Amino acid sequence: MNLDLVGRRAMVTGSSGGIGAAVAQRLVDEGCAVLVHGRDPERVGRVAARLHAADGVVDVVLGDLADDDAAGTVAEQALAWGVEILVNNAGPFAEHDWETAEPAAWLDAINGNVVSAVRIIQALVPRMRERGWGRVVNVGSRAATTPLPNMVEYSAAKAAVVNMTTSLAQHLAGSGITANTVSPGVIVTDGMRQMFEDGAAARGWPGQWTELEPLVVAEYAPNPTGRLGTAEDIAAAIAFLVSPLAGYINGINLRVDGGIASVP
């Protein structure tokens, strides 16, 4: 399907690896110029080089979006790049329960997942308004609607992302800009694999991913689709939502989770 994205200009925050890198790749494949963002110059550079090798129009921007000044610098470069599609993927997570999540951890989760996105949205949306067209996609989580007991502050922060995105869509009514959330389920990334491999012994599970993955599906993430998600699954959904073809989809929370949220 031609998504009519050729020549559009996008920024994907947190695109130095994982889901963000897959989104950047998919947008380049669809003909977008992409601004790759992250904090680690080496990791960002590797992603940018890969996209260049695929004949992509690519640039990089570095900065911690949890910091006002650094986020301001990122926003300035994004405006100069001409960003009209913003994918807010950056967002830290940590494993805490109600007994171990200190107030500082709650503040970090809200700042890193919610306020970081707000900083960039508030900087870029006025220019989108001037153009009369734009797309904002915020990456949520299945934890937004089915809170995880071992990620309590992260779950709450992602619920706030869904809420604020709906509010943003209402605020932008009639502007030509849409705002939507994409909420991934359990997605196989390098970090996710490492987390389960590191904790396998404590569960009495094998340490190799090929043996471990079926157990993760069956015991940690049972879902009607019968498999774990991939970064490419999320990238495909986001590519459609930011395209002109999705102009009548606005204010939604699109779960890309294999149906896991519907499992009792």
Beta strands, then each sheet from edge to edge (+ up, - down):
strand 1: 9-12
strand 2: 33-38
strand 3: 58-62
strand 4: 85-88
strand 5: 134-139
strand 6: 177-184
strand 7: 187-188
strand 8: 229-230
strand 9: 253-256
sheet 1: 3+ 2+ 1+ 4+ 5+ 6+ 9+
sheet 2: 7+ 8+
end
